Amino acid sequence: MKKIALLTLLLFTVTTFAGAFIDFFNARSEDGKVRLDWKTAEEVSVKEFIIERKPVRANFSQISVVKPKGDNSYYVFYDENAYKEQDAVYIYRLKIVDYDNNVSYSKEVSVNHTVSGVKKTWGSIKSMFR
């Protein structure tokens, strides 16, 4: 009976996206950066994870591509470019692409990102030279 309950719980907590079974996808503000982490239970023909970000009232844009590592993998990505505004809310999602170019999206996660004034100023200076 316990095995059936555990299997039922696992079925409802793992979500399938374009060949990837995502256990969780989280975002949090950490030391002036936004930390994204997710875990996969299984990856079937996943070509890449594309990390997308947007402010609350804008469209998503691609910020990075992460290559898959295989089943039962844990991923961490630090968004170091999310410091242009102080106390900004950002929304993130994963775009999961398989080898047949089928695309699906993870759930969206939001983070209230807090940045020091020094980091904000450095980000503005750095952006002038891009």
C-alpha positions in Angstrom: 0.0 0.0 0.0 2.8 2.4 0.8 4.5 1.7 -2.5 1.3 2.6 -4.4 1.0 5.9 -2.4 4.6 6.8 -3.1 4.3 6.0 -6.8 1.1 8.1 -7.0 2.9 11.0 -5.2 5.9 10.8 -7.6 3.6 10.8 -10.6 2.0 14.1 -9.5 5.2 15.8 -8.5 7.3 15.1 -11.7 6.3 17.0 -14.8 7.2 16.0 -18.3 8.4 18.6 -20.9 9.7 17.6 -24.4 11.4 14.5 -23.2 12.5 15.9 -19.8 10.9 14.9 -16.5 11.4 18.0 -14.3 11.4 17.4 -10.5 11.6 21.1 -9.6 12.6 24.5 -11.0 13.4 27.3 -8.5 14.7 30.9 -8.6 16.0 33.1 -5.8 18.0 36.3 -5.3 21.5 35.4 -3.9 24.5 37.7 -3.5 23.5 40.2 -6.2 22.7 37.4 -8.7 19.7 35.3 -9.4 20.2 31.6 -8.8 18.2 29.2 -10.9 18.3 25.5 -10.1 16.4 22.5 -11.4 16.5 18.8 -11.3 15.5 16.2 -13.9 14.5 12.7 -13.2 14.8 11.6 -16.8 16.0 13.2 -20.0 14.9 11.5 -23.2 16.5 13.0 -26.4 16.8 16.5 -24.8 19.0 18.7 -27.0 19.2 21.8 -24.8 17.6 23.8 -22.0 17.2 27.5 -22.9 16.9 29.8 -20.0 14.6 32.7 -20.6 13.9 35.8 -18.4 11.5 38.7 -18.5 10.5 41.6 -16.3 6.9 41.6 -15.3 5.6 43.7 -18.2 7.8 42.5 -21.1 8.4 39.5 -23.3 10.8 36.6 -22.5 14.3 36.8 -24.0 16.9 34.1 -24.1 19.8 34.6 -21.6 21.6 31.2 -21.8 21.7 27.7 -23.2 22.5 24.7 -21.0 23.5 21.4 -22.4 21.8 18.3 -20.8 23.8 16.1 -18.6 21.5 13.0 -18.5 19.0 11.4 -16.2 18.9 12.4 -12.6 20.9 15.6 -13.1 21.0 18.7 -11.0 21.5 22.1 -12.7 22.5 25.5 -11.3 22.7 28.7 -13.3 23.6 32.2 -12.0 22.1 35.1 -13.8 24.7 37.8 -13.2 23.0 40.3 -15.6 19.9 40.7 -13.5 21.2 43.8 -11.7 20.2 46.7 -13.9 17.3 47.6 -11.7 17.1 47.6 -7.9 14.4 45.5 -6.3 13.1 44.2 -9.6 10.8 41.3 -10.1 12.0 38.8 -12.8 10.2 35.8 -14.3 12.1 32.8 -15.5 11.3 29.7 -17.5 13.1 26.9 -19.2 12.5 26.3 -22.9 13.2 22.6 -23.4 14.1 21.5 -26.9 14.5 17.9 -28.1 16.4 16.5 -31.1 13.2 16.6 -33.2 13.0 20.4 -32.4 9.9 19.9 -30.3 9.7 22.7 -27.7 7.9 22.9 -24.4 8.2 25.2 -21.5 8.6 24.7 -17.8 6.5 26.4 -15.2 7.4 30.1 -14.7 9.1 31.1 -11.5 9.4 34.7 -10.3 12.0 36.2 -8.0 12.1 39.6 -6.3 15.7 40.5 -6.9 17.5 42.9 -4.5 20.8 44.5 -5.6 23.2 46.8 -3.8 23.7 50.3 -5.1 27.4 49.5 -6.0 26.4 46.5 -8.1 23.7 48.5 -9.8 26.2 51.2 -10.7 28.8 48.7 -12.0 26.1 47.0 -14.1 25.3 50.4 -15.7 28.9 51.1 -16.5 29.5 47.6 -17.8 26.5 47.9 -20.2 27.9 51.0 -21.8 30.8 49.0 -23.2 28.8 46.2 -24.7 
